[in-house]
Amino acid sequence: MMFSKTELNMLSELGNGNKYMSEIAKSLKISASQSYRIAQKLIQKGIISLKKSILLPEMKTHVNLLLKMLSDAPNLIIPLSGTGLQIYLAVLEPKTIREIEKETGLHKTTALKKINQGRRMSLLIIKDRTFKVNEKLWPGVKEYLLELKKYEESVDMRVPVNSIIYFKNDYEIVFSNKEISDAEKTAFSAYERYGIKLLLITNYYYLPKKRLTKVEVFMHSLYVAEKSKDIRHLIFAALFMAKYRKQVAKITHQIADNLTKVLSGENIPGYPTLAEIKDRAGVYNIEV
């Protein structure tokens, strides 16, 4: 989720108890029409509702935490605006700038700009070249980010409400649903196209619809396996890796790294053994 500075300023006003559109416009020194356009964007993001020119916050934990946070510390508006939230969500766990780039898809220059804004406020700390949220100084920010992450991992307007979301950003989303969806099949649901027909209890999808490459399908499999923690998903992914080892060799992901070790005969806790993978590979005539 992304907010402009003006959107966050409006939410700061609401957090301070100013809920009337006319008063908010006056306080922000913008026109009435501008204030209504900003309010509409916040409505579309599920943050507020508008009734008779009165702003009302949606009854969601992350929304309440955001309003309180902006009310207590309006100087957070600058680092959190624009791409800020993407970056700070990424560093809930310590990450290097390269890892931040990879997770957010943002250019290094863009990421560093927001990181530096946060560091000037001690919102971020750096240790061993990794950045993370300074939860000792900013516990409210950490709490908000955790709630926002939880909410965004379970809800998205692009997919049916009963879907499970495995990965998403502003441009794409990987999810599963037991119903047929108008989306591109991916992950384990796409394996049949490559000679690995699986019996699945749900369907795995990708949006926007497009023809996916083997690398993309495999990467989406890793997103699913990472969240599900299901040993069967690790076996399925290992089969795909064994069959298309050259095509997926350049993928960098912890699960892919561990599966490579397993396929080389190494035993890794929480992962299937080489014997288990070979047993299933025989069904599809895959050489392991």
C-alpha positions in Angstrom: 0.0 0.0 0.0 1.2 3.5 -0.8 0.1 6.9 0.5 0.9 10.3 -0.8 2.0 13.0 1.7 -1.3 14.7 1.3 -3.2 11.5 2.1 -1.2 11.0 5.2 -1.7 14.6 6.2 -5.4 14.1 6.0 -5.2 11.0 8.1 -3.1 12.9 10.6 -5.9 15.4 10.9 -8.4 12.6 11.4 -6.2 11.1 14.0 -6.2 14.4 15.9 -10.0 14.4 15.9 -10.6 16.7 12.9 -13.2 14.7 10.9 -15.1 17.5 9.0 -14.1 17.9 5.4 -14.4 21.7 5.4 -12.1 22.0 8.4 -9.6 19.5 7.1 -9.4 21.4 3.8 -8.8 24.6 5.7 -6.1 23.1 7.9 -4.3 21.5 4.9 -4.7 24.7 2.9 -6.3 22.9 -0.1 -9.5 23.4 -1.9 -12.7 21.5 -1.1 -12.5 19.7 -4.4 -8.9 18.6 -3.7 -9.9 17.4 -0.3 -12.7 15.3 -1.7 -10.4 13.8 -4.3 -7.9 12.8 -1.6 -10.7 11.3 0.5 -11.9 9.2 -2.4 -8.4 7.7 -2.8 -8.4 6.8 0.9 -11.9 5.3 0.5 -10.6 3.1 -2.4 -7.8 2.0 -0.2 -10.2 0.9 2.5 -8.9 3.4 5.1 -11.9 5.6 5.6 -15.6 6.2 4.7 -17.3 9.5 4.0 -20.8 10.3 5.3 -22.4 13.8 4.9 -18.9 15.4 4.6 -17.6 13.6 7.7 -14.6 11.3 7.6 -15.0 8.1 9.5 -12.1 5.6 9.9 -12.7 2.0 8.9 -12.8 -0.3 11.9 -9.6 -2.2 11.2 -6.7 -2.6 13.5 -4.0 -1.3 11.1 -6.1 1.8 10.3 -6.5 2.6 14.0 -2.8 2.1 14.6 -2.0 4.3 11.6 -4.2 7.2 12.8 -2.7 7.0 16.3 0.9 6.9 14.9 0.4 9.9 12.7 -1.4 11.8 15.5 1.6 11.1 17.9 4.3 11.7 15.3 3.3 13.6 12.2 6.9 13.8 11.2 6.6 10.2 10.1 4.6 11.4 7.1 7.8 12.1 5.0 9.5 8.7 5.4 6.3 6.7 5.1 4.9 8.5 2.1 5.4 7.3 -1.5 7.4 4.0 -1.5 8.2 4.3 2.2 5.8 1.7 3.4 7.1 -0.9 0.9 10.6 -0.4 2.2 9.7 -0.4 5.9 7.6 -3.5 5.5 10.6 -5.2 3.9 12.9 -4.4 6.8 10.6 -5.8 9.6 13.4 -8.4 9.4 17.0 -7.2 8.8 17.9 -6.8 5.2 20.7 -5.5 3.1 20.1 -2.9 0.4 20.3 -5.6 -2.2 17.7 -7.7 -0.5 15.4 -4.6 -0.1 15.8 -4.0 -3.9 14.9 -7.6 -4.6 11.9 -7.7 -2.3 10.4 -4.4 -3.2 11.4 -4.2 -6.9 12.6 -0.6 -6.3 15.7 0.9 -7.7 18.6 1.3 -5.2 18.5 5.1 -5.5 14.8 5.2 -4.6 15.2 2.8 -1.7 18.2 4.7 -0.3 16.3 7.9 -0.4 13.6 6.5 1.9 16.1 4.7 4.1 18.0 7.9 4.7 14.8 9.7 5.6 14.2 7.1 8.2 17.7 7.0 9.5 17.6 10.8 10.1 14.7 10.1 12.5 16.3 7.0 14.0 13.4 5.1 12.5 15.8 2.6 11.0 19.0 1.2 12.4 21.9 -0.4 10.6 24.0 -3.3 11.7 26.3 -5.5 9.7 25.1 -3.7 6.5 21.5 -4.7 7.2 18.7 -2.3 8.0 15.7 -2.9 10.3 13.0 -0.9 12.0 14.1 0.6 15.3 11.4 -0.9 17.5 12.9 0.3 20.7 12.6 3.9 19.8 9.5 3.5 17.5 7.4 0.6 18.9 4.2 2.0 17.5 5.6 1.9 14.0 6.7 -1.7 14.3 3.2 -2.6 15.7 1.5 -0.8 12.8 3.7 -2.4 10.1 3.1 -5.9 11.5 -0.7 -5.4 11.5 -0.5 -3.9 8.0 1.5 -6.9 6.7 -1.0 -9.3 8.3 -3.9 -7.5 6.7 -2.2 -7.2 3.2 -1.3 -10.9 3.3 -4.9 -11.9 3.7 -6.9 -9.2 1.8 -6.6 -7.8 -1.7 -9.3 -6.3 -3.9 -7.9 -8.0 -7.0 -8.8 -11.5 -5.8 -11.8 -13.3 -4.3 -12.3 -12.8 -0.5 -11.7 -16.5 0.3 -8.3 -16.6 -1.4 -4.9 -17.3 0.1 -2.3 -14.7 -1.0 1.3 -15.9 -1.3 3.0 -12.9 -2.9 1.9 -9.5 -4.1 3.0 -6.0 -5.0 1.3 -3.1 -6.8 1.7 -4.9 -10.2 1.2 -8.6 -9.6 -0.2 -11.1 -7.2 0.0 -14.9 -6.6 -2.9 -16.5 -4.8 -4.9 -19.7 -4.5 -8.7 -20.4 -4.5 -10.7 -23.6 -4.7 -13.0 -21.9 -7.2 -12.2 -21.3 -10.9 -10.9 -17.8 -11.3 -10.3 -15.6 -14.4 -6.6 -15.5 -13.8 -3.5 -17.3 -15.1 -2.8 -20.7 -13.6 0.7 -20.8 -12.0 2.8 -22.7 -9.4 1.7 -26.3 -9.0 -1.5 -25.7 -11.1 0.7 -25.0 -14.1 2.9 -28.0 -13.7 0.7 -30.1 -15.9 1.8 -28.0 -18.9 5.3 -29.3 -18.2 4.5 -33.0 -17.8 3.9 -33.0 -14.1 0.2 -33.6 -13.5 -0.6 -33.2 -9.8 -3.8 -33.9 -7.8 -4.5 -30.6 -6.0 -7.2 -29.5 -3.6 -7.0 -25.9 -4.7 -6.0 -23.8 -7.7 -3.0 -21.5 -7.9 -3.3 -18.3 -9.9 -1.4 -15.2 -11.0 -2.6 -11.8 -12.0 -2.4 -9.9 -14.3 -3.1 -12.6 -16.9 -0.2 -13.4 -19.2 1.8 -16.3 -20.5 4.2 -17.3 -17.8 7.7 -18.7 -18.2 9.1 -21.8 -16.5 11.2 -19.5 -14.2 8.1 -17.5 -13.2 6.0 -20.6 -12.5 8.8 -22.1 -10.4 9.3 -18.9 -8.5 5.6 -18.8 -7.7 5.9 -22.4 -6.5 8.5 -21.3 -4.0 6.2 -18.5 -2.7 3.5 -21.1 -2.1 5.9 -23.5 -0.4 7.4 -20.8 1.7 4.0 -19.9 3.2 2.4 -23.3 3.3 5.2 -25.2 5.0 3.8 -28.3 3.4 6.3 -31.1 2.7 4.4 -32.1 -0.4 4.9 -28.7 -1.9 8.6 -29.0 -1.4 8.6 -32.4 -3.2 6.6 -30.9 -6.1 9.1 -28.0 -6.4 12.0 -30.5 -6.3 10.5 -32.4 -9.2 10.2 -29.3 -11.3 13.7 -28.3 -10.4 15.1 -31.7 -11.3 13.3 -31.7 -14.6 14.3 -28.1 -15.5 17.5 -27.6 -13.6 19.2 -25.5 -16.2 16.3 -23.1 -16.7 15.8 -22.4 -12.9 19.5 -22.6 -11.9 19.8 -18.8 -11.5 16.9 -18.4 -9.1 18.0 -17.1 -5.7 15.7 -18.2 -2.9 16.4 -20.1 0.3 14.1 -22.9 -0.6 15.7 -23.3 -4.0 19.1 -23.4 -2.4 18.0 -26.0 0.1 16.4 -28.2 -2.6 19.6 -28.0 -4.6 21.4 -29.4 -1.6 18.8 -32.1 -1.1 19.0 -33.2 -4.7 22.8 -33.5 -4.1 22.2 -36.0 -1.3 22.3 -33.7 1.7 19.7 -34.1 4.5 18.1 -30.8 5.6 15.6 -30.7 8.5 12.1 -29.9 7.4 12.8 -31.0 3.8 12.0 -34.2 2.0 14.9 -36.7 1.6 16.4 -37.5 -1.8 14.8 -41.0 -1.6 11.4 -39.5 -1.1 11.9 -37.2 -4.1 13.2 -40.1 -6.3 10.2 -42.2 -5.4 7.8 -39.5 -6.6 10.0 -38.7 -9.6 9.6 -42.2 -10.9 5.9 -41.6 -11.5 6.8 -38.8 -14.0 9.9 -40.4 -15.5 12.0 -37.6 -14.1 15.7 -38.3 -13.7 16.9 -37.2 -10.3 
